[in-house]
Amino acid sequence: MRNAIFPAIRHRYAAVTQCGFALIEIMVAVLVGMPGGIDCS
């Protein structure tokens, strides 16, 4: 059972980091002033 839990945690962690990188890219786009970066609310 324990071996089946770790892959799920790793997958969820990977998804969170992907979302985090996307948020960082959006923040950078807004700071730079690129069009389309401000549309995300």
Secondary structure as the mmCIF struct_conf table of DSSP 4:
data_model
#
loop_
_struct_conf.conf_type_id
_struct_conf.id
_struct_conf.beg_label_comp_id
_struct_conf.beg_label_asym_id
_struct_conf.beg_label_seq_id
_struct_conf.end_label_comp_id
_struct_conf.end_label_asym_id
_struct_conf.end_label_seq_id
HELX_RH_AL_P HELX_RH_AL_P1 ARG A 2 VAL A 32
TURN_TY1_P TURN_TY1_P1 GLY A 33 GLY A 33
TURN_TY1_P TURN_TY1_P2 PRO A 35 GLY A 36
BEND BEND1 GLY A 37 ASP A 39
#
